[in-house]
Amino acid sequence: MMRFLCDTAEVPAGETRSVRLEGMPELVVCNVDGEFHVLAATCSHGKASLADGRLLGCEVECPLHSGRFDVRTGRATRRPAKRPVAVYECVVEGGDLYVSDP
Ligand code: FES
């Protein structure tokens, strides 16, 4: 099932946004040059929210210890982060962003 997440206009290119949907973990929406990616927001290393981090190209940097994750795959790309974070399938329809509810 796809669930409405947010308006794409709420997440400008190069930025991230935290979104909470009932029954799902906190999510972070990342806009990489108009391409949207949705990940579980909680860093796999600690308790920080990646929604508070910086987006650097295709990577989001954790605000706590600067671990990084590839927003396309969830793979950890810089230590101390080692384990991946979950990625969620998403689609854009008419300016609305939807995420799959696994
Ligand atoms: Fe994210 Fe440590 S909490 S790198």
Residues whose N, C-alpha, C, O or C-beta is under 5 A from the ligand:
A	BS01	FES	C43 H45 G46 K47 A48 C62 L64 H65 S66 G67 A81
